[in-house]
Amino acid sequence: MADDRFHVYDTTLRDGAQQEGLNLTVADKLAVARHLDGLGVGFIEGGWPGANPKDTEFFRRARTELDLKNAQLAAFGATRRAGVKAADDPLVAALRESGAPVVTLVAKSHDRHVELALRTSLQENLAMIRDTVSHLRAEGQRVFLDAEHFFDGYRSNPAYALEVLRTAAEAGADVVALCDTNGGMLPDELAEVVHAAAQTGTRLGIHCHDDTGCAVANTLAAVKAGATHVQGCANGYGERSGNANLFTVVANLQLKRGFDLVPPQALADMTRIAHAITEVTNVTPNSHAPYVGTSAFAHKAGLHASAIKVDPNLYQHIDPAQVGNDMRMLVSDMAGRASVELKGRELGYELTPESTKTLVERVKDLESRGFTFEAADASFELLLRDTVHGERRRHFEVESWRVIVERTKGGELVSEATVKLHAKGERIVATGEGNGPVNALDRAVRLALEKLYPELARLELVDYKVRILEGTHGTGAITRVLITSSDDTAEWATVGVAENIIDASWQALEQAVTYGLLRAGRETS
Ligand SMILES: [Zn+2]
């Protein structure tokens, strides 16, 4: 468990998920939570149970599917409605029933928001805070309070904004996070307000949005002024210009200010984690992101090249290895000897030094061509099996495949796929129809193999992600497809890369089926 004296609080799954174009399934949220836990954050805000069915589901599944080593889950929600008891408010009940050890309540601290948005009196707002905090505390949950629009509220009515803090703290809130909800603050004025708020003796947190490009700077200024709880989002996700980038905040505090927030070995994994999360969110990573961007320590050769060779530290602000980044080149997520060995052992394979070397080289080569094994665990395992066996072993061999997309007279688009396979000494030709080419290929493969392998009926494609990657070596853009499949008990992901999207999809599909058969206990011949 992380030290309670300083909190690293992640809100990617709630506030970060507000980002335009970002859409997380419950499985995605669980995956992101595991990555954040791996980094060693203290708190992961999972969402708003009761208000959002997906978030209710997240907390339900988290109980059995998330085995957090460092972080505690926080459920986000509002104070009770005006005029009812906290104990009788169904939304407060949903927070109680979420099973989260921590509840973060959002409350108004700006007098005009209380009157105009909440349409209640300033006194009733304080009663709502007092009542909800003390009720949840009495029911055994730890409570943090997000003081919404605090900085604008302080400007409008400082006495009332501070009264909100005192009320929450007296009712039992452990932390009051001051929120720059509109994101309009600059570091110097923000620090003055935090300093004034600290005079109340309340433990303070800080929650900043990046509308002035100052979210990280504002967060650091607040810490200097006395905040001991920082909120932010992975990769700076969030609506408008985003939230404070939690990775930048953590790296700055730990490497520049000497805070002991996450284990050094976890910090040294931060670049990998930041990229792994982009694979889940399907948001193109910002290559210029501080610390974790692929360009963050990339130097253009030229005037400085020879000096860099002599002493790279002359040209970089930290040793990139501290955050798991690399000075020269793109980070290869899996392609380190140690991580490959570790992963192999985890999967139950004993790798000889030679096979480790071969595997590392293969992974490096494939990653340089756009593959990613970080998010495609099943593809990695197939590669590993092939390396251990010294040959490619499959349940079926592909002779050819073909897809036709037809626009019918009625304007409907129909896809038809034909696959020709060899399995168990038979040559099989099968045709499938679907609403798209990948769907048609999927059906054709199942039709071809289902007699020999009836367990394929349980296999399901649950997610399909496409990313266009910039071409290298003068080629055009290439397409990367990630397919997530499941049977009754688990999910696995496979990857395909090609210039042609259907080719990339086929590669991922073929591996998905192969891996599904291995899971069902079918050994390759
Ligand atoms: Zn926010």
Residues whose N, C-alpha, C, O or C-beta is under 5 A from the ligand:
A	BS01	ZN	D15
